[in-house]
Amino acid sequence: MDLMDVMLKRRSVREYEEKEITKEQLNKILQAALLAPTSRNRKPCKFLVVSNKKTLKKLSQCKNTGAQFLEGCNKAVVVISDENIADTWIEDSSIALTYMHLMATNLGLGSCWVQMHLRDKNGSDSEKLVCKALEINNKYRVVGIMALGVAKTIPDSHSLNELDNTKIQFLN
């Protein structure tokens, strides 16, 4: 599969089968995260792999909406970042999450990015709730969590015909 095919096939998958992803698949996804570029190569991100079902359930309850499916995924990768290392921690974390998403697609797995930065649970900051649930030092920030698993169903691929080329402007 070439890169464009992977991009077209990448979809947010929120329902997973009760199957384990392999150690090899997980390692490739984590390698993709570590290969993600960061500003000035500062590498402020760390990647916490969660597979414990009780912990996944806790994470699924860290925001009002859009995280419930974490309870049913096989693994989740929590991306934490030290904002004192790089002021581009949001961008760096986002790129790493994207690389993981694309690698999971390339491997035929389901994945979905769960936003935590700027989200809340009944008025409580979702980032802080994740840090509390995982006993993470408060110096770290959390942009998101990547849910991973064997997809129950995979939505149809996107098509190049869907692209809105009016968003592109060529300047002289």
C-alpha positions in Angstrom: 0.0 0.0 0.0 1.5 3.4 -0.9 1.1 6.4 1.4 -1.8 7.9 -0.5 -3.7 4.6 -0.2 -3.1 4.6 3.6 -4.3 8.2 3.9 -7.4 7.4 1.9 -8.1 4.3 4.1 -7.5 6.0 7.4 -10.8 6.3 9.3 -11.7 6.7 12.9 -12.7 3.3 14.2 -14.6 3.2 17.5 -15.7 -0.5 17.7 -13.3 -3.3 18.2 -13.3 -7.0 18.3 -12.2 -9.0 21.4 -8.9 -9.8 19.7 -5.4 -8.8 20.8 -3.2 -6.8 18.5 0.2 -8.4 18.2 3.4 -7.3 19.9 4.9 -6.7 16.4 1.9 -4.5 15.4 2.2 -2.5 18.6 5.9 -2.1 18.2 5.5 -0.8 14.6 2.9 1.8 15.8 5.2 2.9 18.6 8.1 3.1 16.2 6.0 5.3 14.0 5.3 7.6 17.0 9.0 7.8 17.8 9.8 8.6 14.1 7.5 11.6 14.1 9.3 14.9 13.6 9.4 17.4 16.4 10.4 21.1 16.5 14.1 21.4 16.7 14.2 17.7 17.3 13.5 18.2 21.0 11.3 15.1 21.3 9.1 16.2 24.3 6.6 13.3 23.9 6.4 10.1 25.8 4.1 7.2 25.0 2.2 5.3 27.7 0.7 2.0 26.5 -2.4 1.0 28.4 -4.0 -2.5 28.1 -5.5 -3.0 31.5 -9.3 -3.0 31.1 -10.0 -1.2 34.3 -7.6 1.5 33.4 -9.1 1.8 29.9 -12.5 2.2 31.5 -11.1 5.0 33.7 -9.7 6.7 30.6 -13.0 6.4 28.8 -14.6 8.5 31.6 -12.2 11.4 31.4 -14.3 13.6 29.2 -17.9 14.3 28.6 -18.2 12.8 25.2 -16.1 11.0 22.6 -14.0 8.8 24.8 -16.4 6.0 25.8 -15.1 3.6 23.2 -11.7 3.5 24.9 -13.3 0.9 27.2 -13.6 -1.5 24.3 -10.3 -1.0 22.6 -7.4 -3.5 22.9 -4.7 -1.0 23.7 -4.5 2.8 24.1 -1.4 4.9 23.7 -1.6 8.1 25.9 0.7 10.8 24.4 2.1 12.9 27.2 4.5 15.8 26.6 6.7 18.1 28.7 5.8 21.7 27.8 9.1 22.8 29.4 11.1 20.9 26.8 9.3 22.4 23.8 6.7 25.1 23.4 5.5 23.1 20.4 4.3 20.2 22.5 0.8 20.4 21.1 2.0 20.2 17.5 4.7 17.6 18.3 2.1 15.4 20.1 -0.4 15.8 17.2 2.1 14.7 14.6 3.0 11.6 16.7 -0.7 10.8 17.1 -1.1 11.1 13.3 1.8 8.9 12.6 0.4 6.2 14.9 -3.0 6.5 13.2 -1.5 6.1 9.8 0.6 3.1 10.8 -2.4 1.4 12.4 -4.2 1.8 9.1 -1.3 0.5 7.2 -1.3 -2.6 9.5 -5.0 -3.2 8.9 -6.0 -2.2 12.5 -8.6 0.1 13.7 -7.7 3.3 15.6 -9.1 6.6 16.8 -7.6 9.7 18.2 -9.3 10.8 21.5 -8.8 14.5 22.1 -8.0 15.4 25.7 -6.4 18.9 25.5 -9.0 21.6 25.9 -11.7 19.1 26.9 -13.5 18.5 30.2 -15.6 16.2 32.3 -18.4 18.1 34.1 -16.2 21.1 34.5 -13.0 19.2 35.4 -10.0 19.4 33.0 -9.7 16.2 31.0 -5.9 16.4 30.9 -5.8 16.5 34.7 -8.2 13.6 34.9 -6.0 11.5 32.7 -2.9 12.4 34.7 -4.7 11.5 37.9 -6.0 8.1 36.5 -2.5 7.1 35.4 -0.6 8.8 38.3 1.4 11.0 35.8 3.5 13.8 37.1 1.7 17.1 36.7 4.6 18.5 34.6 3.2 16.6 31.6 0.4 17.7 29.3 -1.9 15.3 27.4 -3.0 16.2 23.9 -4.7 12.9 23.2 -5.0 9.1 23.4 -4.8 6.7 20.4 -7.3 3.8 20.7 -6.1 0.7 19.0 -7.6 -2.7 18.2 -9.0 -5.0 15.6 -11.9 -3.2 14.0 -15.3 -4.8 14.0 -16.0 -2.9 10.8 -13.9 -0.5 8.8 -15.7 2.3 7.0 -15.2 2.7 3.3 -12.1 4.5 2.2 -12.2 8.1 1.3 -11.9 9.1 -2.4 -9.8 11.7 -4.1 -13.0 12.8 -5.7 -14.2 14.0 -2.2 -11.4 16.5 -1.8 -12.4 20.1 -1.7 -9.9 21.6 -4.1 -11.4 25.1 -3.5 -9.3 25.1 -0.2 -6.2 25.4 -2.3 -5.0 28.7 -3.6 -1.9 29.3 -5.7 -0.1 32.5 -5.0 2.3 34.4 -7.3 
